[in-house]
Amino acid sequence: MTTQVRASHILVKTEEEALKLKKEIENGKSFAQTAKEVSLCPSGQNGGDLGYFTKGQMVKPFEDAVFSMKTGEISNPVQTQFGYHLIQLTDKKD
């Protein structure tokens, strides 16, 4: 069976902003609430939830990061052509 992951993300313009937000989330701020407040991606309105996806559906840097994460983990900033993402892996199905 193909591995499926479910992830949420927050998209911002700069690495500095992503690092600041990661620190706030690690100190107890809600990932979903932060996504609603600041994410540049339309998924922000859903708390950043991207639903389930498999390899080949996301841009490579994002995909490489998310498929190497553990459930519940929040990534360091990941740069793509869209900006900088903080990614939270919420589920993985093998």
Long-range contacts (C-beta under 8 A, 24 or more apart in sequence): 1-93, 1-94, 2-54, 2-55, 3-54, 3-55, 3-67, 3-92, 3-93, 3-94, 4-52, 4-53, 4-54, 4-92, 4-93, 5-52, 5-53, 5-54, 5-66, 5-67, 5-89, 5-91, 5-92, 5-93, 6-49, 6-50, 6-51, 6-52, 6-53, 6-89, 6-90, 6-91, 6-92, 7-50, 7-53, 7-66, 7-87, 7-88, 7-89, 7-90, 8-32, 8-35, 8-43, 8-47, 8-48, 8-49, 8-50, 8-87, 8-88, 8-90, 9-35, 9-39, 9-41, 9-43, 9-48, 9-50, 9-62, 9-85, 9-86, 9-87, 9-88, 10-34, 10-35, 10-38, 10-39, 10-41, 10-44, 10-48, 10-85, 10-86, 11-39, 11-40, 11-41, 11-44, 11-82, 11-83, 11-84, 11-85, 12-38, 12-39, 12-40, 12-83, 12-84, 12-86, 13-40, 13-83, 13-84, 14-83, 14-84, 15-77, 15-79, 15-84, 17-84, 18-77, 18-84, 18-85, 18-86, 19-76, 19-77, 21-86, 22-74, 22-76, 22-77, 22-86, 25-74, 25-86, 26-74, 31-74, 31-86, 31-88, 40-82, 40-83, 41-82, 48-88, 49-90, 52-91, 52-93, 62-87
